[in-house]
Amino acid sequence: EGYQILKKENINVIISDQRMPEKTGTEFFHQIVNEFPKAVRIILTGYSDYDAVLEAINKGKVYYYL
């Protein structure tokens, strides 16, 4: 759903949860990073795992992980 919105609207900041039903926030950002490289990507979650943070930064090019 988020990807469809990104294709239709000019979005500059994308905020995602890390844990979602279909995929993680990291997986979502990894999917869209090349198509929307200028958008600031932020993961906002109650889930804290050091490996998940590193993966989000490295694969999803996350600007901020809260």
Summary of the structure (lengths in Angstrom):
residues: 66
radius of gyration: 11.0
end to end distance: 22.2
largest distance: 33.7
contacts: 171
relative contact order: 0.23
helix: 38%
strand: 15%
